[in-house]
Amino acid sequence: MQDSKRWRAATSLSDPPRQFPCVIDWPKGKGKLDDTLRVYSVNSDRTHTFHVPDARFYGPSDGHMLLYECDRSLEECLSFLNPLAWKERFVPVDVPVNNVDPIRLGRNLIRNDEPALFYKDDEHHFLCFWQSEKNDWTEMRVPFIQTVAFYDHKFFFAEWGHQNKRVGVIDETTGVLLSYLPPPSDDFYHRYLIATDDGLLAVEMKDGMSILPSLVNDLTKCQFEVFRLENYPQNSHWIKLSEIGDLMLFLDKQNGFSLKASDFGGFKGNCIYFITFGSKFPKRGYEYVIGRFDLESNRTERVPAPAWLGIRKWERRAAWFIPTLN
C-alpha cells in the first residue's frame, strides 16, 4: 500500500508509525530524474511517498533527512528535515554543500533526534552533531572516519584505509583523541562499530567482502562476524560472539545501529538486517535488496520488499531510517 504526501505538507500525528526501522530511498543529485522521497515500512508493508521538487538529498540521520533546497535563497545552507513531524533544523553555515555525508551517532537512542554529519573542508575532516542538552551544534576535527559509534560519552571510530585497522577513541566534550585500541581481527577493514545497551560491538563482513552495499550475485554469501569490546579502558580487548541474544543489528552503506526484538512484536533477535546491491542475473542491472543474517543458523535470507526498491539504483540511493516525531 502506498500513501502520497506533498512536499511541505504536514503529516498527521494522530496515527504515528511504529518505530521499527524503515527503508528510505531518494534521488541522487538534484531530483532531475525523479522528485520523490519514499519511505517503506518493513513492519506494516506500506510505502509513504513525499514529492521533493528542487531539493537535493544527502541521506538520513536520526529520524531526519539532510537536504539542500536549491531555490530557497542565494545563501548556501543545509538543513535536517523530519518528514513526519515536519520540523527543520538548519546546519551551521560553515558546513559546505559538497563533501558532506550524514551519519547516525545514536547519542540519544530514545528520542532519536540528534542528527549528525561528516564534512571535508580543505584537507581536514570534521564531525558536526546536534546536542539537545546544549540546544546547539557541536563541531570537532576528526580523522577520515569510515564508521563511528557513540559509547560511554566517547566517539569510537575506525578510519578509512587498509593500513588503518585500529579503533580510535575521541572524548565527546573536548574532542581530544584519547587513545587507539587494537582491532577486533586482522581483517578488520569492512567494518561497523555499533553501540548497544550491553556494550560496544564491532561487525565485519566475512571473507573480505566489500563494505555494504556491494554487488552481490548470491545474497546468501553475505555473512557477518560480531565482536564485543571488553575491559575498556584498563585492558581493552575484543571477544568474538556466537550470538547477540535479543539484539537486532541494522547495516547499510553508511551506518550501523541496534534495537531489541522484544520491543517489537513478531520480530526475532540474534540477527542482522542489511541493505545491499543484488544482481538481476540473468537480466542486466542491479537492484537494492534487504537481507537478514541469522547468527544461530549462520544463514542469510532475502527480506520481502516492494518492487520499486532499487529500480534504477544508479539513479537512487537507499538506507535504513528510524521515524520519529521528536
Buried (B, 14 or more C-beta within 10 A) or exposed (E): EEEEBEBEEEBEEEEEBBBBBBBBBBBBEBBEEBBBBBBBBBBEEBBBBBBBEEBBBBBBBBBBBBBBBBEEEEEEBBBBBBBBBEBEBEBEEEBBBEEBBBBBBBBBBEEBBBBBBBBBEEEEBBBBBBBEEEEEBBBBEBBEBBBBBBBBEBBBBBBBEEEBBBBBBBEBEEBEBEEEBEBBBEBBBBBBBBBBEEBBBBBBBBEEBEBBBBEBEEBEEBBBBBBBBEEBEEEBEBEEBEEBEBBBBBBBBBBBBBBBBEEBEEBEBBBBBBBBBBBEEEEEEBBBBBBBBBBEEEEBEEBEBBEBBBEBBEEBBBBBBBBBBB
